[in-house]
Amino acid sequence: MTTTISTEKQSIKQIFLWEILWILVPFGIYFLSHIVHPDWYKHFVYQSWGFLQGRLDLLNLPEYYVDLIYWKDKIYLPNPPLPSILLMPFVAIWGIATEQIRVCMLFGAVDVFLVWILLGRMTVQGAMRFGLTILYGFGTVHYSASIIGTIWFYAHVVAEWGMLLALVEFFGKRRFVLMGFFMGLAFLSRQATILGSLFFLGWLLWERPEKWIQKGFSFGAGFTPLFLFQSWFNWARFGDPMESGYMLQNYYSSVQAPAIHKYGLFNFAYIPKHIKLIFTEMPEFLPQFPFIRPKPEGMNIWLTTPAFFALFAAKWFDVFVILAGLSAFLISLPAMIYTATGWVQFGYRYALDYLPFLFVAIASGLQRMPQALAWTLIALSVIVNVWGVYWVVKLGW
């Protein structure tokens, strides 16, 4: 009995130490990567301030802010409310002066810690577990998103948090009510992420069909309260539980306006430009030093994160890898038919909507390929993203 208690205390102590390592260290690196930053496009701070005042609209926004809904003489955000809700304790203290970017860095660091936990539960151990955690935190667009922290990137980072919590629970105790709740959190930040529920419900249908109704109901019970909250949020602002505000937008940037007037916000005509950006878009080549820099429109995923090549080595006949790939594909579809490809960004920010699921397949591939090659891809990914963050800061993105 004494031995068991002692072992449990030691285990808790180890988790606490790793928590310090995988939250404080990434947060410190993110912070130092962008010490002096433009305090702009922090829409969620204004939304949070409104919540604290008992309002759903936004007041006193800077004139240059975009992606707003002008409805019945008020200004609203089309974005789901969770990022703003998470800011409320900070806004209650610092008001509009709250630095949204620092909170984004904090959640970005928490995401890295969750990846460490997830890999352990996936039985990835030793140096590879360490390397894969570094890859996620500093070798993907998660790094640049965490240190930019504007409305679009902060929403991605919070959505990752929800998805990673769901995956950690799946590879742990598999309480479907919690998985549904965590996916609901992701939904309350980036709505397309709910399509990733295929991973959990698909596994249930594949491996435990006799429990599909029971466990599926549990998943729904966890998700439904958050869905109802989003529906109420929509209804309270626009009188329609299914209208988030996106279809009510009446102001667009000069870059997007011509295409929107021709095709609307969502159209299959937008797919080719997303495909081009994801798979073939190259950086900008310059005639003088430094000769190369990232384009603000984005860059293909293979150059941004060379470790994505590990997908070709993944164990694609494994149920987890199959479902992870299908979930990532489903989540990607709404963004593929959206008018914008990500605006100013390093890499392709929409990949963050499905990165937690895709990372399951990437981890599989890196473990199956020769270790020298795997570590080379990890190292190259980190180098490229450090380079990307350098330019993000230098160019004021």
Secondary structure, DSSP 8 states (H G I E B T S, - for coil): -HHHHHHHHHHHHHHHHHHHHHHHHHHHHHHHHTSS------HHHHHHHHHHTT-SS--S--TT--S-EEETTEEE--S-SHHHHHHHHHHHHHGGG--HHHHHHHHHHHHHHHHHHHHHHTT--HHHHHHHHHHHHHSSHHHHHHHH-SHHHHHHHHHHHHHHHHHHHHTTT--HHHHHHHHHHHHTT-GGGGGGHHHHHHHHHHH-GGGHHHHHHHHHHHHHHHHHHHHHHHHHHHS-TT--SGGG-----TTTHHHHHHH-SB-GGGHHHHHHHHHT---EE-SSTT-EE--TT---HHHH-GGGGGGGGS-TTSHHHHHHHHHHHHHHHHHHTBS-S-SS-SS-GGGGGTHHHHHHHHHHHHHHS-HHHHHHHHHHHHHHHHHHHHHHHHHT-
